[in-house]
């Protein structure tokens, strides 16, 4: 699923056939059934809980009619106490960062 999004602005797509995928965006990131916002903090000491990323399966907008999801572990931050979801793929922050990197490399 993650390689399907290599040509999408958000970096995320879901397969619709063997050779095709639809670009999508993450609508919500959850940890322990609670929606978490940008910085995506979580508890790295809880190895049973994962960050859950919900994405739209219907149209490319944030008003999802039907959703899918994938999960990623919570990883330790540099301070040793704080945890963060291990991926921002598909989020608005990923899209902004990827656009900035593209702009940097496209300048002469």
Secondary structure, DSSP 8 states (H G I E B T S, - for coil): -TGGGGGSTTS-EEESSSS-EEE--EEEEEETTEEE-TT-EE-TT-TT--EEEEEESSSSSSS-SSEEEEEE-EEE-TTSS-EEES--TTSHHHHHHHHHHHHHHH--
